[in-house]
Amino acid sequence: MTTSDIDHQQTRPLTGTVALVAGATRGAGRAIAVQLGAAGATVYATGRTTRTHASEVGRPTETIEETAELVTAAGGEGIAVPVDHLRPDQVRALVARIDEERGRLDVLVNGLWGGDHLIPWGKKMWETDLDQGLRMLDLGIRSHAITSSCALPLLVRNPGGLVVEMTDGTAEYNTRFRENFYFDLAKYAPLRMAFALGEDLKEVGATAVALTPGYLRSEAMLDHYGVREENWRDALADEPHFAIAESPVYVGRAVAALAADPERHRWNGRSLSSGQLAQEYGFTDADGSQPDGWAYFIEVVHGGKDATADDYR
């Protein structure tokens, strides 16, 4: 092996890896796709918003085509495929295409959601519009089940596959009520999905985990506070706890680190966070820090510990 080969393995450890990031239009999904690409992977980026069609989320400037271009620019190969993951026929067609073009699937990231606009914060279960509540469950649970059902036969064809169930909150944090019945259920279910898939997959040499970012500086969250990534700290005047916020790059690096770890099966079935994996693998957020948002919320915000966000970065 030449020196250049060794350098390439170190900088592009996922060369030859084929990944599907379901829900890669924006936020964590987009960042995960890009960081997998930066590590050398071929990434199929799916979602419902394209340059010619916007999904119900209503953010037409964030598209899967742009995500695929960012993946390629980062050093991988990005392939944009419009897919509604609540349509089994569309998901089956996607998997058949991956099989035909690549003959394998090594990483599946179930990052599907797109339900934030449906959450009626402060309303009881019976005060929440039923159709909106059930739509949240479709977007956050049913879409994941459909995608796994269709994609896992290809993923398990070769040993060593990785499934990442994205959610909001660790298993420890999500013992707390997440303020709305349907949101609570939609974000707890992927934790249990990862556990159950871990049981099914361990016999075939594959791994499933649940993964959550911390307080995410997604495009939508930055818009909510009227800031950009460059001046995000200006939002602290309205929300002091935003001081613990992390960029989407952080959780993207977490998935890339997991995918490149030959010993990742030790995490099988477990609930993980970007901050936890940063301590394990040594990666940082884009600014060089290592925020641990969930520890901050558990210990400081809810636990009353005398500390600041800086103590958790």
Helices and strands as residue ranges (DSSP letters): H 3-11, E 18-22, H 27-38, E 42-47, H 64-74, E 77-82, H 88-102, E 107-110, G 116-118, G 125-127, H 130-137, I 138-142, H 143-155, E 162-166, G 173-175, H 181-201, G 202-204, E 207-212, H 219-225, G 229-237, G 240-244, H 248-260, G 264-267, E 271-273, H 274-281, H 293-296, I 297-301, G 309-312
